[in-house]
Amino acid sequence: MEQALFRCKNGAHHLSLIEEFAMAVRFNVQFSDDLNEELDKVVQESESSKAEILRKALQLFLAAREGKKRGLKVGLVEPKTHKLETEIIGL
């Protein structure tokens, strides 16, 4: 948060706290009925919004893309053995 000092017309000074907000962008996205049903299921299970699920999905995609640039594999790992069970390709 940023602090700012303001002077009113009567000469008095007031200290205010100003929150900085990042610019927000809105998108219109079309999904197939099947994909929308899957998204609805995830929303119900996670008690989150569609927007939040899509933000997390984009963050995951960006992390995967960055890892692939570094020569890493993206996939699902068995926690006990640390074995790559499923490699995710085509990202």
Summary of the structure (lengths in Angstrom):
residues: 91
radius of gyration: 22.4
end to end distance: 37.4
largest distance: 71.2
contacts: 149
relative contact order: 0.08
helix: 37%
strand: 21%
